[in-house]
């Protein structure tokens, strides 16, 4: 079953893949990384003016990484919003996605956290640096193939 936004994207010849609906009835679409920045601008112009959340996850050990954007089209109040979820999948070797900071400024810290925890690079992000882990940290802690480094804490330092 094709959703309303997917039908609109097909009508305007915008490449995407419908992933159906989640348990809340929210339409989910897959966009290729190379198309994401232009599709994001189009979605904003179409009325998706609110970024509810951005997160990322590791699909499977050794597999793809996913960056997820939960967008809302708010016209006459938060209770009557239309929502959509966008998933952008990237390979774990050199995972790069265009940043949508210039479309939705609220994605700033969320994309930085996804970079910090999973190593997804958001091209053209104004501050692409770690936010939770120290700059010297090696690896991406939320990847399913991450191996915790052996380190020692200094106990009772005086």
N, C-alpha and C positions, 0 to 999 in steps of 0.2 A: 504494500500500500504506500503510495507516494504522498508525502505531506505537502502542505501549502507552499512552503518555502522552496522545497525541491522542485515542485512544478513551475514556480516562478523562475528558478535558476535554469531549468531546461528550456523554458520559453525564451530566455535571453541568452541561450547557448553558453552558459557558464558551466565548466566542467566540475563535476562533483560526483559523489556516490552516496546514495541514501542508505543509512544504517538502521532505518526504521524508527520506532518510538520506544522510549523507556517506560518503566512502570507508571510514571506520572503522566504519560501521554506527550512528553516533550520530544519533538523531532530531533534526530541526530544525523548529522551529515559529515562525510569525510571529504576534506579538501587536500589537494596535493600541496606540499611545502612551497613549490615555486609559484603557485597560484594564490596562496593565502593572503599576501598583502593587498593584492588588487581586489580579491573577493571581500576582504574585511572592509575596505573603503566602500564598496558597493553595498554591503549589508548595512553599514552606518547610514549611507544615503537613503537606503530603503526604509530606515526607521529603527534599526537595532542600535539605539543610542545609549544603552546601558550594559556594561560588562558586569555581570553578577559575580563571576569568579573565573579564575584560570588556574589550572593545576596540570600536573604531568604524572605519568606512571610508566612503569616498565611492563610491557605486555607479557614477556616471557624471558627466562634466562637465555642470553645470546640472541634474542629476537629484537623486535622493533621497540622504539620508545614512542609514547604518545603525549601530545600536548592538547589539552582540552579547554575550550572556551565556552562558557555558559553566557549567552547573550539574551537580552530582553528588549522587546519593542514596547516602550511605555508611552502611551498616547494620552490616556485619561485616568491616570492613577495606577499605582502598583498592583491593585487587585485585578485589573483588567489587562495585564500585560500578556504579550505573546512571546514565548520563549523558544530558543533553539540552542542546541549543543553542537559545537563544531569540534571535530577531532582531526588533528594533523599528525600523521605517523611519519617517523624518520628512522633511518638505520642507526644502530648504536655506534657505528664507526663514522665519525664526523657528522653528528646530528645537528643540522642547521635549519632554523625556521626564521622567516622574517618576523621581526618584532612588530607588534601592533600598538606600541606605545604612542605613536603619533596619531592613532585613531581613538583609542581609549586610554587616557593617561593613567587610569586606576590599575592598569596591568603592570605598572612599574615593579613593585616589590614581588608580585606574583611570578612574573617571568624570571626575576632574579633568583627566587627560591627554587624554581624548576631547574635553572642552570646549576645552582649550588648543590642540589640533591641528586640530580640525574645527568648533569653534563650536557643538557640541550643548549646550544648557542643560539641566542636570539639576535640575528643580524640587525644592525642599526639601532639597537637599544642604547640609550644615552649613558647608562652606567652598568656595563656588563661585568659585574664583579660579585664575588661571594657575599652573602648576606647573613648566613647562619654559621658557616664553618670558617675557621681562620684561613686567610689567603694562602698559607703554606700547606693546607690540607691536601693530601693526595687521594684522588678517587672521588667517586660519586656514591654517597651512602645509601641512597634508596634504589640503586640498581640491584636486581635480584642476583647478580653474579658478583656483588661486592664482597670483598674479604676484609674483615675488620683488621686494621693494623695492630700489631703488638706494641703497646706503649705503657709507660709506667707513670702514675701520678705521684707527685711529691706529697707525702703525707706529713701532716704536722709541721709544715714549714714555719720557721720563726724568723 
